[in-house]
């Protein structure tokens, strides 16, 4: 389970996501897409009688028809505390004093009675339905004021924590009437400084009563302007304009068409993209997570910009499609494809790492270009586009972040799920337990100096660098310059350090920060959002300065608002009124309202009257500093986020660009793994097998037995563990049995069949002279079974009993069935009989036999055949012709043809000869079981599965032979190599199928799964089904003879082929495609190829040895061996390889490509070459050395690595 | 048959895109028509979508032909059908048109240059063929000239003309449109090629 992604990652991810998006919850969305939705008219145009505006000479917008639905009058209250007072009073006291004024003000407004006796209640806008939060206690008027935080004055007085109540309220800005940040309630006051608090009271009126308002303002002026003589802010003098705000209705279908179109495009785009995710277990889950990634990438920038107080003026639904198109899904597809296509046998983390490293460069390149493009777009001085560009670049960065931290873990889980179902893999793991620990190099005693290991230092060469080699020269130069000087890395690091230092000084020493109030005057009326405050100072600014600009702009907004300190400041966004009214169950969609110029009321608490006015004007400059210190929380967030993103980008950059840092990362990954064990190889004396007179030609092993043949045709079977000879096949000797004559056969049974002990009731030991048995089945008439000499048998009475009962038909029948049931495959016998005896006669019998359960393996036969009933049916068969048929192959000639190939399969040895004969020998009895001579062209390769032998011949024919053996001894006898002919076996061989399979000589046959894969000199590889011997694939691709072939079943169904055209090809046999064509490293014909589940090793004629990670199609080592001819190879585990050389064998570490040890062979003569190498098991190899055989065991010692 | 189908598809896409973008421009007060236009669907001048569709069909059919002229080796046998790229390309075209409606006269020169650069960036990202570039430049010149003539005859006008009597970002938008529609046409040619191959088999 250690491969499962850490749950902490997910927690972190979820936390960061939810944190990033939480501001969205408080976001209000207002439906209005009119760009010019506000319009200002002069008050002089107002016709009081009709309540409308005159249309003379003024161009009104389309929507400006009729009179406004309602009017809003704001009273902005500014309260100042001078240095003495702010020292005297605590913050809480000041806040309370400030807010107390709101109660007075609301009270004054609602209770004011004009000269004509009207009150505000007469024409204020009444809240509909139930009484809402905003309606004042009198007359249900909608008055938005800080008083609404509390139900009444007494609860305000008893409230201990005023500020908390304000901040926690969801509509705080509406109630305070100014943005909370500008109100000053939230900010920390510095004792001894001037302190300002602002709030406003907004009265919503259904009609515009100019005269009443004038009177009201004059009345209010009595309370608030007396001690503060700033006349230009006073009263209706400034209230000469009415701002009309239009809230558009829900758009018609026609207006939605452009939006609809873009959404359709985006939908199709996502659908097509997601459909391209392939080769994963659950396509839907991955597609879902891909869409999640996109969605999160859209919401995160919103959250981030809200943290940064960047209020987006663009309509989200309008810009989202474009952002989706810009951020794209390509990276997700690329990552998926590249990770999925990595070798399946690797660990998940390695697969992910390999997949990412393959595509890292291109992904990063795309990312870089996108950000650069967006930056370029930023320099278009159109605020909307600038905003879009910043938003999109944040989206691109967060998308990148999510791809790495969200999508890749999901992919890892996905792969893990596939792995859990993959049982094959675990088997291989067990088998390969040796290779789990890293194989350490031991001090090498005799390093061959001529070995030139190329590329061993570039062990972990990153793919981006291999790709670099193919780049054009200019680019290559640029990249080499880049990589050598690491200029980007250094510049970015410097920028980072500078940036962090700047931010730290900015936060810690606010007074030292450059004063941003110089930009204050640049408020653009045309575009009211944050970018308007920025001046594009120089177009050559770097990307990382964007962050600075954003922050500076935040400061500027605050500075602007506080410095103006008049009607244009502390404006609520235009949608605030929509919100206010909709909270009172009134919807302004499709209507326009009139916003009267706000009235600013001021009040100061000063100990020194008279000085105040000047001081207040200077207040703002000091003010913005304290505002920023409040802003610090947001800044820290922003800085943290930016810091994480930049660090991550840097890490990724380094990882993909610089191999050394990648090594460090790999090292780090290894450090995180459980303690590793080091495997060292113990010195073991090789077992020397001597017995051949000539050089050894062929060898094969089945794990416990090694069979060798030499040039003179002698075949010896050896015990691998002890080195003792099992037997020497006497191929040149005359067979022990003379050629039987047909007339002798009947008597032959009496003479030659021997009875053997019977253990228990049902289990009988008996044997027959092997070659004769089938004939006997066919030929003996009523006397089916003979038990000749039973004197040796201690329990011979049992046999006698049996013999006595055989006349009984029923009893005999049961015996036949029971013995068939345990001894042999009835169908195959039936088939064979059918072929030998003619089809018509056996059919009836066969149906009987096929009822019997299938037999046990051939080696565990303990019984003999009483085939009386079968034989009865064939009495009429021509005995003579049958006997001739059967015996002609057995006794024709002694076999001394040259051996071309050898196969050790179970307990039999199969020998393919140059004259086309195939001999089958039994190791234990040292007898030739049978021989097939149906074809005269030489046998070039052999393979066997169960009882079928695949024989490849020199002119492209393939024969499938079936042997049927009866092995009465089950390996209990010790008479190996004995001349005693008393223990022969029953066996017969017959041809199942023959095919002209290739046009040229077959080079090799491999059997895997349900297929036989053949490689031939006719440049093709063919895949044959074992079920019906049909051709599944013909794999074209090699341009010369396919010399060697290896099949890997560890994950999927792959095969590697080497050819005389100097190339290797990796084939996926599940679909017959060529996965890799590896032609770069070898320059001459490939002669030897070995592979395990991870590596393939190939040797070409010019002694170049290449180690491949063939699934990835990468050559990891290319070793040129100038003098010594490399003979065979054996891959012991995934990490250990043995090659033969002159006078020695060399042990290699496959991963590092280094020589671990050289073992000298030959006590006296070191001039021979190791020509053949045979892997016996994962720790043992056998190699031929002249006429000697060496069996060398590399038993490993596992030590904990320090 | 396939040719007709291709023509029809590109034509319909052209009509739809032109309708949508026309409405966008009218909404944003970029293009001014005689009064009464856009009060409902039927009042949209019929000749705009039709001519735009015809233009789209011309571009979408001529770009694959031009590929042959410029000997661009298009791997039509390649099985992968890259609709994703086409959709992104069309999306970026819509985005560029959308951006063009946001232009302010004060920075119009900078804006138009940037927009043209973006269009060229779009070509570089999605096309990178000589034929595409040549066709794009040709179309942007021709279409700008045609628009100038139309405006000259007073059929419609721009609200804030800054280059003769048209907008200076027009060539860039036309170039972008050529790339988008061209990639669509090329894709269709590829798909129908596959279709015909499969039918033949």
Interface residues (C-beta under 8 A of the other chain):
Chain A: X35 X254 X255 X257 X258 X260 X261 X262 X265 X266 X268 X269 X272 X273 X276 X318 X321 X322 X325 X326 X328 X329 X330 X373 X376 X377 X379 X380 X381 X382 X384 X385 X388 X526
Chain B: X16 X17 X19 X20 X21 X23 X24 X27 X28 X38 X40 X41 X83 X84 X87 X88 X90 X91 X92 X94 X95 X98 X99 X102 X103 X104 X106 X107 X110 X111 X114 X115 X117 X118 X121
